[in-house]
Amino acid sequence: MSRNGIRIPPEHVEAIKAARELREALTSNMHKLPYRSVSRGAYKVLIENIDELGLFVTGEPDYFVRKMHSSADLGMPLLKDRK
């Protein structure tokens, strides 16, 4: 799959979709956690790992950060847009 010049191998498309959804959920709920909590640290580690997956698969740093507000990159709506 290729969007905006980024080539995503077909076998990784579902993983990228799931990772994007998970990252979005983690970042949207992170503000609810106390600043110095263990859970907040775990969220940060998970988000970093998801970002590394995006770099490994797409070869583009900050793939999810750039695509976070775009629903067209993988053809799926953002969580907040779902009903």
N, C-alpha and C positions, 0 to 999 in steps of 0.2 A: 504494500500500500504506500502510495506516495502523496504527500500533501505538502505544498509549499516547498518542494525540493527535498524533503526528508523521506528517505526510503525506509519503510518499516517492513521487515520480512513478514510474510503472511502467517507464519507459525507463531509470531510474537504479538499479533494484533490484539487478541483476546487478553493477553497478559498486560499489555499497555493500557487497554480500556479499564481493566480491573484496578490496575495501579493508579491510574488517574482518578478513578472514583474514590479509592481508599485515601489517596493524598488529599483530595478535596474535603472529604469528611474529617480527616485529622486536623487539617488547617482551620476548618470552620469551627471546630469545637475546642481548639487549643486555648482560646481566650477564657474559657470557663474554668480552667485549672489554675490552682495557686501557682504563683511565679516560680517558686523553688520546690515544686513537688516532684516526686519520683515519676509520677504519671506523665508530667509535662516533659521530663527528660526522655522517657520512653517514646513519646509522640515525636520528639525531635529526631531521635535515632531512626524511627520508622520512616519519617519523611526524608531523611538523608539517604536511607537505603533505597527508597522509591526513586529518588533523583538519580542515584547511581545506576539503577536499572534502566531508566530513561536514557542516560548517557551511553550505557553499554549497547542498548538495542538501536538507538537512533544515531549515535555518534555526535549528538548535539548537546552541549552543556545547557543546563536549565531548561530542558525540553518542556517539562510540566509547568514550570513557572511561566513561560511564554504562552503556553496553551491553556492556562488555567481559566481565562475569561473567554475562550473561544469554544463554541460548541461545534464548529465545522471541521475541526482537525481529524476527528475519528468518527464523525457522524453520530455523536451521541449527545443528548442534552445534559446540561449541568444538573447537579442534584437540586439546586434551588428552582430550576425551571420545570422539574417533574411534578406531576400532580398525583 
